[in-house]
Amino acid sequence: MKNVQYKELDKEWIALILQAKQLGLSTEEVRAFILGNQVKSMKS
């Protein structure tokens, strides 16, 4: 597997994660939401 280094984080993702944190969501809740929507979009 190729190692990939990112020099800059996506500002929209950072804002999204910070907002989720302010709402009291855990990392696991955010991950479950993203993965759940990924599965749904793959089925459509």
C-alpha positions as CSV (number, residue, x, y, z in Angstrom):
1,M,0.0,0.0,0.0
2,K,1.3,3.4,-0.9
3,N,1.9,5.9,1.9
4,V,0.1,9.2,1.3
5,Q,1.0,12.4,3.1
6,Y,-1.5,15.3,3.2
7,K,0.0,18.7,3.4
8,E,-3.3,20.5,4.1
9,L,-6.5,19.3,5.7
10,D,-9.8,20.1,4.1
11,K,-11.2,23.2,5.9
12,E,-14.8,22.0,5.4
13,W,-14.0,18.7,7.1
14,I,-12.4,20.5,10.0
15,A,-15.4,22.8,10.4
16,L,-17.7,19.8,10.2
17,I,-15.8,17.8,12.9
18,L,-15.5,20.9,15.1
19,Q,-19.3,21.5,14.8
20,A,-20.0,17.9,15.7
21,K,-17.8,18.2,18.7
22,Q,-19.6,21.3,19.8
23,L,-22.9,19.5,19.5
24,G,-21.5,16.8,21.9
25,L,-21.1,14.0,19.3
26,S,-18.4,11.5,19.9
27,T,-15.8,10.4,17.3
28,E,-17.6,7.1,17.1
29,E,-20.9,8.7,16.4
30,V,-19.5,10.8,13.6
31,R,-17.7,7.8,12.1
32,A,-20.9,5.7,12.3
33,F,-22.9,8.5,10.6
34,I,-20.4,8.8,7.8
35,L,-20.0,5.1,7.2
36,G,-23.8,4.6,7.4
37,N,-24.4,7.2,4.7
38,Q,-21.6,5.7,2.6
39,V,-23.3,2.3,2.6
40,K,-26.6,3.9,1.8
41,S,-25.2,5.8,-1.2
42,M,-23.5,2.7,-2.5
43,K,-26.9,0.9,-2.6
44,S,-28.6,3.7,-4.5
